[in-house]
Amino acid sequence: MARRDLTGAVNFKHLETYAAGDQVVIDEVLAIFREQASLWIRLLDPAAEGWRDAAHTLKGSALGIGAFALADECEAAEQAGDDIAKRTRLLELVRTELDRALADIAAYVHEQALKSLRGPPA
């Protein structure tokens, strides 16, 4: 994986600006996002009681890292009414966007690791 594998699911320029270019902060934020994603994914089940709270929490985190399409899908899911078919479809879109964001994060983190192996610029 490398920067060439990025799909655009996460706007890393947004995150880098938000973190004032501090790579330690960026790495920590992305690690927390990845860790919490494993919790959210289980709650993004239309039958789970906390699905709406999970979508709301994920939306805020997605906005923070620059995963705007994911945030949009979370917002749409949050607005879903009691129609279980609609909720199921919308939460599937959230999970798809979450997968895309996680893949972008993995590619970005890999690229940063490769940069660190090369050492500081001459």
Secondary structure, DSSP 8 states (H G I E B T S, - for coil): --GGG--SSS-HHHHHHHTTT-HHHHHHHHHHHHHHHHHHHHH--TTSTTHHHHHHHHHHHHHHHT-HHHHHHHHHHHT--S-HHHHHHHHHHHHHHHHHHHHHHHHHHHHHHHHHHH-S--
